Amino acid sequence: MAAFGVTACLSSANLGGGRDDGVQPDSPEAGTCAADLQTDVGNCGACGKVCGNRANAYGLCKQGACAIGCNTGFGDCDGKADTGCESMFATDSKHCGACGKSCGGARCVAGQCQPLAIAEVPGYVSAVAQDSTDLYYAFSAGGNYAIGKVAKDGSRGHTEVVTGITSSVASLVVTDTEVYWTRANEATPMAAADGAIRRASKTSATVEAGPWMGALRLGYQDSFVIADGSAFYATNDGANNPLSTISRAALTGTSAVAMAQSIKGTVTSVAIDGAVAYFYATGESMTSAGNGLYRCPTSGCGTASAPFGGIPANTYMYRLAVVGPHLYFSTGRAVARVKKDGTEYVVVGISDGGNYSNVVSYATDGTRLYWLERTYGGGGGGDDEYFTWTCAVATCKDDRQPVAVQGQPLSILVDDKSFYIFTRTNNGSGTVTTLLKVLK
């Protein structure tokens, strides 16, 4: 009596099926064979039923029914075995790199969606922000300064939100209903003039008004963040008293209170994670006391305590961001991350030009990393060069990929579906910034 699922059939050798590389399963040269009707491509479900090859596919027998397996680089995206594996992942813009990954009208090259221009901004972009539906940006054109927005899906082009701004915008933050910004001459570290934050409605065009909150003497441009219904500001008291303070203010209020103070040096960046604030301070100098990464309850911690974590000494940190269990930051020539308890410091992405290069902007969703790199003097002796890179965080240092863009990349934003690149070009009459969208 034959074993369960196995019966005597004519040999299935060379009856069809098999991989495109010519490798066939072992089978008798002649006569009968003990065929497994559940898996034998020449006797699938019954003696003599052959599972043949299809376009870009080879036959398979699964549980007594014919199926297909795709050749490398192809996919059966329509789910129809008769059409084989009809999608070429390297070039199919509707199935780019995988079934169902559409490039939204952009080209697919080597399995990667290419940037698609969705808007043009009439000027140079200096700061960017986003909400769930729109991208916001501060720009300058012909000596005029403004804040604009564009729909992420490209359904609405450039629209001005705030006009009449009297100098370049350094920081830009949005909430569900409002846009907040600081001006560059008010965000210069140790400037004589007091810093100030302004705000306006996102839904109606506004001419810049007076400060919403002043006398903050704001520090670096990315030291102003909003989270959980409160605003947090990193401040610097000036050259004669190099101690910083981080102040907190409710968005419904008009004044700020100190959250952390007597911080040595300048605070370059602040990130909020629920009830905890993380910030980096330069210390009295890069090699003296006070330099490092700090954490503090958002309710306040008084005088700043000692730095924490296993960050290498003299690591300068910009653009702190909390993503999942990690803190990400740029360090000049690289992007690094560390766990929120200060352990497992890892350099994730690194610029390629050695001492001549710098990471000028980055974004990550915790799975992929995107960054802009500037190489000064083209690596020594020429014009500055700009590059855009992306990689999977897990293999980033060994497997980064260039993103082809036209012009000078300025800033990057990322959300759960796409990443966005602002690039600068000159059209003969002035600077134009093109907004590019790349589906992940």
CORDAFEN-V5432 format. One record per residue. RES is the residue in three letters. OMEGA is omega as a letter, one per 40 degrees, with the letter a starting at -180 (none if undefined). D_LAST is the distance of its C-alpha to the last C-alpha in Angstrom with 2 decimals. Layout:
res=(RES:RES)
omega=(OMEGA:OMEGA)
d_last=(D_LAST:D_LAST)
This chain:
res=(MET:ALA:ALA:PHE:GLY:VAL:THR:ALA:CYS:LEU:SER:SER:ALA:ASN:LEU:GLY:GLY:GLY:ARG:ASP:ASP:GLY:VAL:GLN:PRO:ASP:SER:PRO:GLU:ALA:GLY:THR:CYS:ALA:ALA:ASP:LEU:GLN:THR:ASP:VAL:GLY:ASN:CYS:GLY:ALA:CYS:GLY:LYS:VAL:CYS:GLY:ASN:ARG:ALA:ASN:ALA:TYR:GLY:LEU:CYS:LYS:GLN:GLY:ALA:CYS:ALA:ILE:GLY:CYS:ASN:THR:GLY:PHE:GLY:ASP:CYS:ASP:GLY:LYS:ALA:ASP:THR:GLY:CYS:GLU:SER:MET:PHE:ALA:THR:ASP:SER:LYS:HIS:CYS:GLY:ALA:CYS:GLY:LYS:SER:CYS:GLY:GLY:ALA:ARG:CYS:VAL:ALA:GLY:GLN:CYS:GLN:PRO:LEU:ALA:ILE:ALA:GLU:VAL:PRO:GLY:TYR:VAL:SER:ALA:VAL:ALA:GLN:ASP:SER:THR:ASP:LEU:TYR:TYR:ALA:PHE:SER:ALA:GLY:GLY:ASN:TYR:ALA:ILE:GLY:LYS:VAL:ALA:LYS:ASP:GLY:SER:ARG:GLY:HIS:THR:GLU:VAL:VAL:THR:GLY:ILE:THR:SER:SER:VAL:ALA:SER:LEU:VAL:VAL:THR:ASP:THR:GLU:VAL:TYR:TRP:THR:ARG:ALA:ASN:GLU:ALA:THR:PRO:MET:ALA:ALA:ALA:ASP:GLY:ALA:ILE:ARG:ARG:ALA:SER:LYS:THR:SER:ALA:THR:VAL:GLU:ALA:GLY:PRO:TRP:MET:GLY:ALA:LEU:ARG:LEU:GLY:TYR:GLN:ASP:SER:PHE:VAL:ILE:ALA:ASP:GLY:SER:ALA:PHE:TYR:ALA:THR:ASN:ASP:GLY:ALA:ASN:ASN:PRO:LEU:SER:THR:ILE:SER:ARG:ALA:ALA:LEU:THR:GLY:THR:SER:ALA:VAL:ALA:MET:ALA:GLN:SER:ILE:LYS:GLY:THR:VAL:THR:SER:VAL:ALA:ILE:ASP:GLY:ALA:VAL:ALA:TYR:PHE:TYR:ALA:THR:GLY:GLU:SER:MET:THR:SER:ALA:GLY:ASN:GLY:LEU:TYR:ARG:CYS:PRO:THR:SER:GLY:CYS:GLY:THR:ALA:SER:ALA:PRO:PHE:GLY:GLY:ILE:PRO:ALA:ASN:THR:TYR:MET:TYR:ARG:LEU:ALA:VAL:VAL:GLY:PRO:HIS:LEU:TYR:PHE:SER:THR:GLY:ARG:ALA:VAL:ALA:ARG:VAL:LYS:LYS:ASP:GLY:THR:GLU:TYR:VAL:VAL:VAL:GLY:ILE:SER:ASP:GLY:GLY:ASN:TYR:SER:ASN:VAL:VAL:SER:TYR:ALA:THR:ASP:GLY:THR:ARG:LEU:TYR:TRP:LEU:GLU:ARG:THR:TYR:GLY:GLY:GLY:GLY:GLY:GLY:ASP:ASP:GLU:TYR:PHE:THR:TRP:THR:CYS:ALA:VAL:ALA:THR:CYS:LYS:ASP:ASP:ARG:GLN:PRO:VAL:ALA:VAL:GLN:GLY:GLN:PRO:LEU:SER:ILE:LEU:VAL:ASP:ASP:LYS:SER:PHE:TYR:ILE:PHE:THR:ARG:THR:ASN:ASN:GLY:SER:GLY:THR:VAL:THR:THR:LEU:LEU:LYS:VAL:LEU:LYS)
omega=(a:i:a:i:a:i:i:i:i:i:i:a:i:i:a:a:a:a:a:i:i:a:a:i:i:i:i:a:a:i:a:i:i:a:i:a:i:a:a:a:i:a:a:a:i:i:i:i:a:i:a:i:i:a:i:a:i:a:i:i:a:i:i:i:a:i:i:i:a:i:a:i:a:a:i:a:i:i:a:a:a:i:i:i:a:a:i:a:a:a:a:a:i:i:a:a:i:i:i:i:a:i:i:i:i:i:i:a:i:i:i:i:a:i:i:i:a:i:i:i:a:i:a:a:a:a:a:i:a:i:a:a:a:i:a:a:i:a:i:i:i:a:i:a:a:i:a:i:i:i:a:a:i:a:i:a:a:i:i:a:i:i:i:i:a:i:a:i:a:a:a:a:i:i:a:a:a:i:a:i:i:i:a:a:i:a:i:i:i:i:a:a:i:i:i:i:i:i:i:i:i:a:i:a:a:i:a:i:i:a:i:i:a:i:a:a:a:i:a:a:a:i:a:a:i:i:i:i:i:i:i:a:i:a:i:a:i:a:a:a:a:i:a:i:i:a:a:i:i:a:i:a:a:a:a:i:a:i:i:a:a:i:a:i:a:i:a:a:i:i:a:i:a:a:a:i:i:i:i:i:a:a:i:i:a:a:a:a:i:i:i:a:a:i:a:i:i:i:i:i:i:i:a:i:a:i:i:i:a:i:i:a:i:i:i:a:i:i:i:i:i:i:a:a:a:i:i:i:i:a:a:a:a:i:a:i:i:i:a:i:i:a:i:i:a:i:a:i:a:i:a:a:i:a:a:a:a:i:a:i:i:i:i:i:a:i:i:i:i:i:i:a:i:i:a:i:a:a:i:i:a:i:i:i:a:a:i:a:i:i:i:a:a:a:a:a:a:a:i:a:i:i:a:i:i:i:a:i:a:a:i:i:i:i:a:a:a:i:a:a:i:a:a:i:i:a:i:i:i:a:i:i:i:i:i:i:i:i:a:none)
d_last=(55.85:52.31:49.72:47.41:44.72:46.46:49.01:50.95:49.43:49.82:47.73:44.13:43.95:42.48:42.24:38.62:35.29:34.00:31.11:30.58:31.77:35.25:35.47:37.48:38.64:42.21:44.80:48.57:49.83:52.14:53.75:52.18:49.41:48.41:45.20:42.64:41.98:38.81:37.06:39.20:37.47:40.99:42.40:39.64:41.34:44.55:46.47:45.46:42.23:39.87:36.05:35.43:32.60:30.30:28.14:25.80:26.89:29.80:31.89:31.81:34.20:32.92:35.55:37.82:35.39:33.84:30.11:27.97:25.81:23.25:23.82:21.32:18.34:19.10:18.39:20.66:18.25:21.20:23.03:26.18:27.94:30.16:27.40:26.29:22.77:22.13:18.46:17.81:14.31:14.77:15.32:14.75:12.54:12.82:12.03:9.98:10.33:11.22:13.17:11.75:8.24:9.25:8.52:10.79:13.55:12.07:13.13:11.75:13.37:13.90:11.10:8.42:7.51:9.96:10.52:12.31:15.25:15.76:18.80:21.48:23.34:26.99:27.29:26.02:23.50:24.74:22.87:19.79:18.97:17.14:17.87:16.21:16.70:17.49:16.99:20.37:21.79:25.26:26.53:29.83:31.52:35.15:36.17:34.77:32.16:30.04:26.99:24.76:21.78:19.42:17.58:13.82:13.94:16.32:19.27:21.30:21.68:23.24:25.75:28.00:28.42:30.92:33.30:36.37:34.87:37.34:35.29:31.80:29.47:28.42:26.65:24.83:24.07:23.65:24.75:24.90:27.80:28.34:27.15:28.75:29.24:31.49:32.98:32.90:36.68:36.64:33.91:35.62:36.69:40.45:40.97:44.33:42.99:41.73:38.06:37.14:34.27:34.12:32.42:32.18:31.00:27.52:28.96:31.83:32.37:34.33:36.41:36.10:38.78:40.35:38.73:37.71:38.39:40.19:42.04:39.07:39.12:35.38:34.04:30.85:28.26:25.71:28.52:28.37:26.19:26.63:26.07:27.78:30.00:31.42:31.00:31.37:32.60:33.33:36.59:38.85:42.60:43.38:44.84:48.14:46.68:43.44:42.42:39.31:38.90:35.89:36.84:35.60:36.15:35.60:33.86:36.94:39.25:40.41:41.14:39.55:40.92:40.43:38.07:38.63:41.09:43.01:39.84:40.83:39.18:36.16:33.22:30.10:27.48:27.47:24.99:25.97:25.39:27.54:31.10:30.43:29.88:28.82:29.85:30.67:34.10:35.38:38.83:41.99:40.53:37.85:40.45:42.44:42.47:39.82:36.82:33.88:31.52:33.10:32.52:34.57:34.84:33.82:37.32:38.71:39.96:42.66:43.12:40.02:40.50:39.77:36.27:34.67:32.48:32.33:30.83:32.57:35.30:34.74:30.93:30.04:27.11:25.07:22.36:22.72:20.03:20.32:17.31:18.66:21.69:21.09:21.89:19.74:21.45:21.90:25.20:25.79:24.73:22.11:19.77:21.33:21.38:24.25:24.92:26.39:29.77:29.70:29.38:27.09:26.31:23.74:22.52:18.80:17.93:20.82:21.62:23.27:26.30:28.48:30.74:29.79:26.12:24.53:21.19:21.37:18.23:15.41:12.86:11.55:10.59:12.85:10.53:8.88:10.98:10.89:14.38:16.85:19.96:23.30:25.98:29.35:31.67:29.38:30.39:33.97:35.95:33.59:31.35:28.40:25.13:21.55:18.43:14.71:13.22:10.31:11.01:11.03:13.64:15.97:16.50:15.62:19.09:19.47:16.19:14.54:13.08:14.01:12.07:14.72:15.86:19.31:21.51:21.43:18.26:19.55:17.13:13.56:12.31:9.38:9.34:8.26:5.86:5.13:6.97:10.27:12.88:16.56:18.57:22.36:24.54:28.25:29.53:33.21:34.01:31.76:28.27:25.37:21.92:19.07:15.98:12.83:9.55:6.31:3.80:0.00)
